[in-house]
Amino acid sequence: MLPRATRPSSTRDLSSSERSFVHVAQQLGFGHFESIKIRGGVLVLDPWPTVVQVLKFGAAESVPSDRAADFELKKSVAEFFEYIRGVDDGEIRCLEVRHGLPFSMEIICRIPRGVPDVKGEHVGAV
C-alpha cells in the first residue's frame, strides 16, 4: 500500500512553492487558476499558471490582510495540498478561489491507490 499523502497544518509544513501559491491565492481573493500541472505531488509553477481575477463593482472592497510568515492553514487549504501531494501526474483544469481560499477544482489525473479523497476516505486507483 502506498503511503498516505500528508496534510499540512500550518505554513511551516509547506514547501516554498506551496507557500508562494498560498500567497498568490490570498492576493487573488476571487477568481480562478487555469492549467496547473502536477508532477510527483508538486504543483509546477514555472511557467506560472493563468490567473483570472473576478471583480465585482459596487461591492465592499476587501483588502488582503498582511499575515505573519507562519500561520495555521484553513481546512480547505490543508485538504487541497493533501490531495495534490497524492497525485503523481495530472493537471488542474480550473481551481476556483473564493476569499483567497481554494473552493473547487476540475482535475485530470490518475490517483494512486490508498490516497484519501477530499472527504478523507481512501480510494482505489482511478
Helices and strands as residue ranges (DSSP letters): G 11-13, H 16-28, E 31-39, E 42-44, E 50-53, H 75-85, E 89-98, E 101-110
